[in-house]
Amino acid sequence: MNYLAIDIGGTFIKYAVITESAEIISKGKKPTDTENLDVFLDTLEEIYRDNILLTQRRPFSSTVLLQYHWDLPLNRPSANG
């Protein structure tokens, strides 16, 4: 089975399709949009969609391994309301 691993950082979103034995099938990176949450989420969707297409001929897990850093100022509501 193959997995999509995503590392969301403050500058780039790095991603790779990996096998259970940690072989990298494909990898890439896209800039992290820290100003607009919709653009950020669209980028994640694009990465997921593009990598599903790349792995159609191989078993693919719908599980996404996601590492994230919530220090990104994604215009989230503040804890104080």
C-alpha positions in Angstrom: 0.0 0.0 0.0 1.1 3.6 -0.7 0.7 6.6 1.5 0.7 10.3 0.9 2.9 12.1 3.5 2.5 15.8 3.9 4.8 18.2 5.9 3.2 21.6 6.3 5.8 24.3 7.1 5.8 28.0 7.2 7.5 28.4 3.8 6.7 25.2 1.9 4.3 22.3 2.0 6.4 19.3 1.2 4.9 16.0 0.1 5.7 12.5 -1.0 4.0 9.3 -2.0 5.7 6.5 -0.1 5.4 2.7 0.1 5.0 0.7 3.3 8.8 0.1 3.1 9.5 3.8 2.9 10.4 3.9 -0.8 9.7 7.3 -2.2 7.6 7.0 -5.4 7.2 10.8 -6.0 7.8 14.0 -4.1 7.5 17.7 -4.4 6.8 21.0 -2.7 4.5 24.0 -3.0 4.7 27.4 -1.3 2.6 27.7 1.9 0.0 30.5 1.7 -0.1 31.9 5.2 -2.4 34.8 4.3 -5.5 33.1 2.9 -7.0 29.9 4.4 -9.0 29.1 1.3 -5.9 29.2 -0.9 -4.0 27.1 1.7 -6.8 24.4 1.7 -7.0 24.5 -2.1 -3.2 23.8 -2.2 -3.7 20.7 0.0 -6.6 19.5 -2.1 -4.5 19.9 -5.3 -1.6 18.0 -3.8 -4.0 15.2 -2.7 -5.8 15.1 -6.1 -2.6 15.2 -8.2 -1.0 12.4 -6.2 -4.0 10.2 -6.4 -3.8 10.4 -10.1 -0.1 9.5 -10.0 -0.7 6.3 -8.1 -3.9 5.0 -9.8 -2.1 1.8 -10.9 -0.9 1.0 -7.4 -2.8 0.3 -4.2 -3.3 3.7 -2.4 -4.3 4.3 1.1 -6.9 7.0 1.8 -4.9 7.7 5.0 -2.9 10.8 4.7 0.1 11.1 7.1 0.1 14.8 8.0 2.7 16.7 10.0 1.8 20.3 10.6 3.0 23.3 12.4 0.3 25.6 13.8 2.5 28.6 14.2 1.2 29.6 10.7 -0.9 32.8 10.8 -3.7 31.5 8.7 -6.2 34.2 9.7 -7.8 31.8 12.3 -10.1 33.3 14.9 -8.2 34.1 18.0 -8.8 32.2 21.2 -10.0 35.5 22.8 -12.9 35.7 20.3 
